[in-house]
Amino acid sequence: MIFAEVRLNWKIGNASGHGSPLAATSENVQNLESWVSDCNREFGPKTHWLEFTISETNPSELAVSEVSEVNNHGS
């Protein structure tokens, strides 16, 4: 089975990183878009962005805490 995923990426100066992939549901995408907007205001334009991928691993199998961190952003 194929799954659509979304992941937050960032690069600030020489440091870069990314979050864990999440299922590309409308709720997850909206939460991550909000996070990107907030972080780009704080750290500068284009420092944070989303990456969409296709995977054979079900992202819903991620630890609940990883999903909760994204869903609770800004709460």
Secondary structure, 3 states (H helix, E strand, C coil): CCEEEEEEEEEECCEEEECCCEECCHHHHHHHHHHHHHHHHHHCCCCEEEEEEEECCCHHHCCHHHHHHHHCCCC
